[in-house]
Amino acid sequence: MSYPRTLGELKESGYRQRSVRQELRENLIARLRRGDPLFPEMVGYADSVVPAVEHALLAGHDMVFLGERGQGKTRMIRALVELLDAEIPVVEGSEVNDDPFAPVSLPARERVAELGDRTPVAWLPREQRYGEKLATPDVTIADLLGEIDPIRVAEGRYLADESVIHYGLVPRTNRGIFCINELPDLSEKVQVGLFNVMEERDFQVKGFKVRLPLDILIVASANPEDYTRRGRIITPLKDRYQAQIRTHYPETRPLEIEVMEQERREHAGVCPIFVPDYLREIIAELTLLARRSPDISQVSGVSVRASIANYETLIAAAERRALRLDEAEAVPRVSDLESLVASTGGKIEPEYGGTDQDYAGIFDKLLRQAVKTVFDERLDAEGLDDVVAAFEDGWKVEVGSLLPASDYVEGLDRIPGLKPAVVSLEAAGSAGQTAAAIEFVLEGLHLSNRLNKDVQGQSIRYGGA
């Protein structure tokens, strides 16, 4: 497809000029009429967050997304780019993406006045119409809005000349979407400059006042604790955001598992991988428990990245064992769950203290609770009396993350009641799956106070209580 390359050709093509808010609104309307989802990859948001975003876009509102870490705020903001046109015309060489029909910067205005319909036109793809800045206390007005370029002054231009200004990130995203992550971390001075741009469409650079009717949607993200804390964000800026959208974590275990499956990294497998459903449930339950635990600070939240990283780590532990023991299938086990202490680190913060011992103790408590919760849903400890009786008669079973799966299978038929429990877990299809199910049954009985457990290094021995 050939695009018009001059202002005259653009006029003849019948191109219709639209503001960025009109563009987002009309493209969203077309998507809604087709029945296409706005954020198809955002699990659990269809009936809560997505409608609020659609309302804001239809109303033409600037938005602030409030939520704890790991709730997909930035991902949703970046996905808004898909609602922009594939390409738009700009005055060629413009620093602020000037509309050929209504240029706002001085150089573009002068060029259109001089060349008229011969003004060269370039086409800007939607990916280049998005700007983003992580707010930190050292972010300056110059970073976001602009500053006087000393080189241009040295070339002989006057300070009263608008062309001496080097524009910042916000003007350079004109006719697009600009995002500020962690908005409350901006200094008050920068916040004042930002809300002035949002409301009055002008700003000052070292006393030089510039009025640019910027066509821009300004979106922000913030932790709700920081956003609502007095003194972290100035009230006039908060007032400029017409839509305040609250995000949240997956509200159920199946949704948490769906996120884990969707987001985990896919690698070329060294062998087939089978993850038992009950282990997926344990990982998701571990995160859900952490989000409710009084021992963990809930100010910043417990990110879904904890579940994703734990899921990837569990699979990696199974692959490591398969490689070391030359097994045909990688199947995670309960004994692999101890490896999650590394992938959970940094994703939960103890409410009190902060020593490694505090973290390790909290993690162990949550993990035991997660395993027990899933075990109680899957199996009836009272219905495993035959297994318990066999251990009370002297049976002892040794398990471990580096024991071959074949070692587990040998005792499956010799311990009364164990095989039916394994079969009920739908995990008797291979030696690896059987080994994982046996560990789950034994650990569940231990957590139900029906078996003893002795840990020596990487070796775990179960015996009668």
C-alpha positions in Angstrom: 0.0 0.0 0.0 1.3 3.4 -1.0 0.8 6.3 1.4 0.5 10.0 0.6 3.9 11.6 0.8 2.9 15.3 0.8 0.2 17.4 2.5 -1.5 17.9 -0.9 -1.6 14.1 -1.5 -2.9 13.6 2.0 -5.8 16.0 1.4 -6.7 14.3 -1.9 -6.7 10.9 -0.2 -9.6 11.9 2.0 -7.7 11.2 5.2 -9.8 12.1 8.2 -8.1 13.9 11.0 -8.9 12.6 14.5 -7.6 13.3 18.0 -6.0 10.4 19.8 -9.0 10.1 22.1 -11.4 9.9 19.1 -9.1 7.4 17.6 -9.0 5.2 20.7 -12.8 5.5 21.2 -13.7 4.7 17.6 -11.3 1.7 17.4 -12.7 0.4 20.7 -16.2 0.7 19.4 -15.3 -1.3 16.3 -13.7 -4.0 18.5 -16.7 -4.1 20.8 -19.0 -4.5 17.8 -16.9 -7.4 16.6 -17.0 -9.0 20.0 -13.2 -9.0 20.3 -11.8 -8.9 23.9 -9.8 -5.8 25.0 -7.2 -7.6 27.1 -7.5 -11.3 26.1 -4.3 -12.3 28.0 -5.5 -10.7 31.3 -6.9 -13.6 33.3 -9.8 -12.8 35.7 -10.3 -9.2 34.6 -13.2 -9.6 32.1 -15.9 -8.6 34.6 -14.0 -6.2 36.8 -11.1 -4.2 35.3 -11.8 -4.4 31.6 -15.3 -2.7 31.8 -13.7 0.2 33.8 -11.0 0.6 31.1 -13.6 0.5 28.3 -15.7 3.1 30.1 -12.7 5.4 30.5 -11.7 5.1 26.8 -15.3 5.7 25.6 -15.4 8.8 27.8 -12.0 10.0 26.7 -10.5 10.0 30.2 -7.0 9.9 31.4 -6.5 6.9 33.7 -4.6 5.8 36.7 -4.3 2.1 37.4 -4.0 1.3 41.1 -2.8 -2.0 42.3 -0.1 -3.9 44.1 2.9 -5.3 42.2 2.4 -8.1 39.7 -1.2 -7.3 38.7 -0.5 -6.5 35.1 -1.0 -2.7 35.2 1.9 -1.9 32.8 0.9 -4.8 30.5 -2.6 -3.4 30.1 -1.4 0.1 29.6 1.0 -1.1 26.8 -1.8 -3.1 25.3 -3.8 0.1 24.7 -1.4 0.8 21.8 -3.3 -1.9 19.9 -6.3 0.4 19.8 -4.3 3.1 17.9 -4.3 3.2 14.1 -1.6 1.2 12.4 0.0 4.4 11.1 -0.7 8.1 11.2 0.7 11.0 9.1 3.1 13.5 10.6 5.1 16.4 9.3 8.4 14.9 8.2 11.2 15.6 10.7 8.8 16.8 13.5 10.1 16.3 17.0 6.6 16.2 18.4 4.7 14.2 15.8 3.0 17.3 14.3 -0.3 16.7 12.5 0.1 18.0 9.0 -3.3 19.6 9.2 -2.7 21.3 12.5 1.0 21.5 13.4 1.7 22.7 17.0 5.5 23.2 17.1 7.1 26.3 15.7 9.4 24.5 13.1 6.4 22.5 11.8 4.2 25.5 11.6 6.8 27.5 9.7 7.4 24.6 7.3 3.7 24.1 6.5 3.4 27.9 6.0 6.3 27.9 3.6 5.7 24.8 1.6 1.9 24.5 1.8 0.7 21.3 0.0 4.3 20.4 -0.8 5.1 19.8 2.9 6.6 16.3 3.2 4.6 13.8 5.2 6.0 10.8 7.0 4.0 7.9 8.5 4.4 7.0 12.2 3.6 3.4 13.3 1.6 2.8 16.4 4.5 1.3 18.3 6.3 4.7 18.1 3.3 6.5 19.6 3.8 5.1 23.1 6.1 6.6 25.7 6.8 5.4 29.2 8.8 6.6 32.2 9.4 4.9 35.6 8.9 7.6 38.2 11.8 8.1 40.6 12.6 11.0 42.8 15.4 12.1 40.5 13.1 12.5 37.4 13.2 16.2 36.4 11.0 18.6 34.4 13.6 18.4 31.7 13.1 14.6 31.4 9.4 14.8 31.0 8.7 18.2 29.4 12.0 19.6 28.1 14.8 22.1 28.6 16.8 24.8 26.8 19.4 23.2 24.6 22.7 25.1 25.2 24.1 24.0 21.8 21.2 25.7 20.0 21.8 28.9 22.0 25.5 28.7 21.1 24.5 28.6 17.5 23.1 32.1 17.8 19.4 31.5 18.5 17.7 33.8 21.1 16.3 32.4 24.3 12.9 33.9 23.3 13.0 31.6 20.3 10.9 28.4 20.9 13.3 26.4 18.7 16.0 26.5 21.5 13.9 24.0 23.5 14.8 20.3 23.5 11.5 18.6 24.1 11.1 15.9 26.8 9.3 12.6 26.7 5.7 13.9 27.0 5.8 16.3 24.0 7.6 13.7 22.0 4.7 11.4 22.6 2.2 13.9 21.2 -0.7 12.2 19.4 0.0 9.0 21.4 -0.2 7.4 24.8 2.3 8.3 27.6 2.6 6.2 30.8 4.2 7.1 34.1 4.8 4.1 36.3 4.8 4.5 40.1 3.4 8.1 39.8 3.7 9.0 43.5 7.4 8.8 43.3 7.6 11.9 41.2 8.7 15.0 43.1 6.1 17.7 43.8 7.7 20.1 41.3 7.4 17.6 38.5 3.9 16.7 39.5 2.9 20.4 39.2 4.4 20.5 35.7 2.6 17.4 34.7 -0.9 18.4 35.8 -0.4 21.8 34.1 0.3 20.0 30.8 -2.8 17.8 31.4 -5.1 20.7 32.1 -3.7 23.8 30.5 -1.6 22.2 27.7 1.3 24.5 28.4 4.5 24.3 30.4 7.5 26.4 31.4 11.2 25.7 30.7 13.4 27.9 32.9 11.0 30.8 32.6 10.2 30.2 28.9 6.5 29.6 28.6 5.5 27.3 25.8 1.9 26.6 24.8 1.5 23.4 23.0 -2.0 22.0 22.5 -0.7 18.4 23.0 -3.0 15.7 21.8 -2.0 12.9 24.3 -3.6 10.4 26.6 -1.7 10.3 29.9 -1.9 7.1 31.9 -0.3 6.2 35.2 0.2 3.3 37.5 0.6 3.4 41.3 0.5 1.3 44.4 -2.8 2.2 46.1 -1.0 2.6 49.5 1.3 5.3 48.1 -1.4 6.9 45.9 -3.8 7.5 48.8 -1.1 8.4 51.4 -1.2 12.2 52.1 1.8 14.0 50.8 2.9 11.4 48.2 0.8 13.0 45.4 -0.5 16.5 45.1 -4.3 16.8 45.0 -4.6 18.8 41.8 -2.8 16.1 39.8 -5.0 13.4 41.4 -8.0 15.4 40.3 -6.8 15.5 36.7 -7.1 11.7 36.3 -10.8 11.3 35.6 -10.7 7.5 35.8 -9.2 5.6 38.8 -9.1 1.8 38.0 -8.4 -0.7 40.7 -6.7 -3.9 39.6 -6.5 -7.1 41.7 -4.9 -10.5 41.9 -6.5 -13.7 40.6 -9.4 -14.4 43.0 -9.4 -18.2 42.8 -6.9 -21.0 42.6 -8.0 -22.1 39.1 -7.4 -18.5 37.8 -4.0 -18.4 39.5 -3.1 -21.7 37.8 -4.3 -20.3 34.4 -1.9 -17.4 34.8 0.9 -19.7 35.7 0.3 -21.8 32.6 0.0 -18.8 30.4 3.0 -16.9 31.6 5.6 -19.6 32.3 8.6 -19.7 30.0 8.6 -22.5 27.4 11.9 -24.2 26.8 13.0 -27.0 24.5 12.4 -30.0 26.7 15.2 -32.4 27.5 12.4 -35.0 27.9 8.6 -35.0 28.2 7.4 -33.1 31.3 4.3 -34.0 33.3 3.2 -31.8 36.2 0.6 -33.4 38.4 -2.5 -31.3 39.0 -2.1 -31.4 42.8 1.4 -29.8 42.5 0.0 -27.0 40.4 -2.7 -26.5 43.0 -0.1 -26.5 45.8 1.9 -23.7 44.1 -1.2 -21.6 43.5 -2.4 -22.2 47.1 1.0 -21.2 48.4 0.6 -17.8 46.8 -3.0 -17.4 47.9 -2.1 -18.2 51.5 0.8 -15.6 51.3 -1.7 -12.9 50.2 -3.7 -13.6 53.4 -1.0 -14.2 55.8 -0.5 -11.8 58.7 3.2 -12.7 58.8 3.7 -11.1 55.3 3.5 -7.4 54.5 0.5 -6.8 52.2 1.4 -3.3 51.4 3.2 -4.2 48.2 1.3 -7.5 47.7 2.4 -10.9 46.6 2.9 -10.8 42.9 1.6 -13.5 40.4 5.3 -13.6 39.5 5.8 -15.6 42.7 3.5 -18.4 41.3 5.1 -18.2 37.8 8.6 -18.4 39.1 7.8 -21.2 41.5 6.1 -23.1 38.7 9.2 -22.7 36.5 11.5 -23.7 39.4 9.5 -26.8 40.1 9.7 -27.9 36.5 13.4 -27.2 36.5 14.0 -29.4 39.5 12.2 -32.2 37.8 14.3 -31.7 34.6 17.5 -31.7 36.7 16.6 -35.0 38.3 15.7 -36.5 34.9 19.1 -35.4 33.5 21.1 -36.7 36.4 19.3 -40.1 36.6 18.7 -40.4 32.8 15.0 -40.8 33.3 12.6 -40.7 30.3 10.1 -38.3 31.9 10.5 -35.3 34.2 7.8 -35.3 36.9 8.0 -32.9 39.9 7.6 -34.3 43.4 6.7 -32.9 46.8 10.4 -33.2 47.8 11.1 -30.7 45.0 9.0 -28.0 46.7 11.9 -27.1 49.0 13.6 -25.6 45.9 10.9 -22.9 45.8 12.5 -21.1 48.8 14.9 -19.5 46.2 12.2 -18.5 43.7 9.9 -17.1 46.4 12.6 -15.0 47.9 12.2 -11.3 47.2 8.6 -11.8 46.3 7.3 -11.9 49.9 8.3 -9.5 52.7 7.9 -10.5 56.4 5.7 -8.2 58.3 8.1 -8.1 61.2 11.9 -8.3 61.2 13.4 -9.3 57.9 16.1 -11.8 58.7 16.7 -14.9 56.5 15.5 -17.1 59.4 12.2 -15.2 59.6 11.6 -15.6 55.8 12.6 -19.3 55.9 10.3 -20.0 58.8 7.4 -18.2 57.1 7.9 -20.0 53.8 8.0 -23.4 55.5 4.8 -22.7 57.4 3.0 -21.6 54.3 4.3 -24.5 52.2 3.1 -27.0 54.8 -0.3 -25.4 55.0 -0.6 -25.4 51.2 0.3 -29.1 50.9 -2.1 -30.0 53.7 -5.0 -27.9 52.2 -4.6 -29.6 48.8 -4.2 -33.1 50.4 -7.4 -32.7 52.4 -9.3 -31.8 49.2 -7.8 -34.7 47.2 -7.7 -37.5 49.8 -9.3 -38.6 53.0 -6.6 -39.2 55.6 -9.0 -41.3 57.6 -9.6 -43.5 54.6 -5.9 -44.4 54.5 -5.9 -46.5 57.6 -4.4 -49.5 55.9 -1.4 -47.4 54.8 -0.9 -46.0 58.3 -1.3 -49.5 59.8 1.5 -50.8 57.5 3.9 -48.2 58.8 2.9 -48.8 62.4 3.8 -52.5 61.8 7.3 -51.4 60.9 7.3 -50.2 57.3 9.7 -47.3 56.6 10.0 -45.5 53.2 12.8 -43.3 52.1 12.2 -40.7 49.5 14.2 -37.8 48.1 14.6 -35.4 45.2 17.4 -37.5 43.7 16.0 -41.0 44.1 15.1 -42.8 40.9 11.4 -43.2 40.3 11.9 -47.0 39.9 12.8 -47.2 43.6 9.3 -46.0 44.5 7.4 -48.4 42.3 8.9 -51.5 44.0 7.0 -50.8 47.2 3.7 -49.7 45.6 2.1 -53.2 45.8 3.7 -54.2 49.1 2.1 -51.4 51.3 -1.6 -52.1 51.7 -3.9 -49.3 50.6 -1.1 -47.3 48.9 -1.9 -48.2 45.3 -5.6 -47.3 45.4 -4.6 -43.8 46.8 -2.1 -43.4 44.0 -4.6 -44.5 41.4 -7.2 -42.0 42.8 -4.7 -39.2 42.0 -4.8 -40.3 38.3 -1.0 -40.6 38.5 -0.1 -44.2 37.9 0.6 -43.8 34.2 4.4 -44.0 34.6 7.1 -44.6 37.2 7.7 -40.8 37.6 4.0 -40.0 38.1 3.7 -42.9 40.6 6.7 -41.6 42.6 5.2 -38.1 42.7 1.9 -39.5 43.9 3.5 -41.6 46.6 5.4 -38.6 48.0 2.2 -36.6 48.1 0.3 -39.3 50.0 3.1 -39.8 52.5 3.6 -36.1 53.1 -0.1 -35.5 53.5 -0.3 -38.3 56.1 2.6 -36.7 57.9 1.0 -33.3 58.0 -2.2 -35.0 59.3 -0.1 -36.3 62.2 -0.4 -39.9 61.1 3.2 -40.6 60.0 6.5 -39.5 61.4 9.0 -37.8 59.1 12.8 -37.7 59.5 14.9 -35.4 57.3 18.6 -36.1 56.9 20.1 -33.8 54.2 18.2 -34.6 50.9 16.9 -37.9 52.3 13.4 -38.1 53.8 12.3 -41.1 55.8 8.6 -41.7 56.7 7.7 -44.2 59.5 4.9 -45.0 61.9 3.7 -42.3 64.3 
